[in-house]
Amino acid sequence: MSETHTQKRGKHQLKTLLLQIRDSPQVREEELQSFATLSGLSRSQIDVLNVFDTPDFPANAADGYDALWVGGASEANVLKPEEFAFIDPCLRLIRHCADTGLPVFASCFGFQLAVLALGGEILHKDADFEMGSLPILLTPDAKTDPLFCDISDEFLAISVHRQYAAALPDHCQLLAYTDQCMHSFRVEGRDFWAFQFHPEVDRDTLVERLTFYKAHYTDGDGQLDRVLSSARETPVANALPRRFVEQVLLA
């Protein structure tokens, strides 16, 4: 890997790129607004590269930006590159960002892309996968991490995913987990974080998104109602995008 990206700018000068893996216009808009609101950036500071519109793009597509955000996906499967032609370009882009030291904040599908791009392993669950507001536990390494250092050992976060990490890549520090799977890591020596949970999704967004995708994630209105009725606010997780901006990009 090359030297860490070190250029620091004022908050209103920051320009970031969102690698978006969303096909629905409604969810595209909601995800962009969520990243903007919770990061404290304006929408004009986040350009969007949507892979459904532009499935082929160069590995250096994020060069010149101050950071890369990577969002989630419900219309794609990271384990099916033969079906989704944009997966390989996504992997190359994320690998390039790690090599060049560009700051990265990757959520859910972005976490899975990062695991694969850096040499880890992703597996699939058809049933009993995580869905809802879940307690996240921290590892000892989180105590010295810029994003997690002053967070208590357990906090709630939104998690909805069928794919999960079976093994992390080398040179990565596990920071957070649940009983079922690994949930966050940092690439050693890099401003590169990945989260299997959704830091950019709050309770209201979970309700909206699961209602929209209920045929994909639930077995009917009964299961959907049970999940939504147990949904809780997730303020600690939702503070992470702003921490990334303030503690990393502006530090």
ABEGO torsion letter per residue (X at the ends): XBBBBABBBBAAABBBBBBBBBABAAAAAAAAAAAAAAAGBBAAABBBBBAAABABBBAAAABGBABBBBBBBAABBAABAAABAAAAAAAAAAAAAAAAGBBBBBBEAAAAAAAAAAGBBBBBBABGBBBEBBBBBBBAAAAABAAAAABBABBBBBBBBABBBABBBBGBBBABBBAABBABBBBBGBBBBBBABBAABBAAAAAAAAAAAAAAABAEAAAAAAAAAABBBBAAAAAAAAAAAAAAAAX
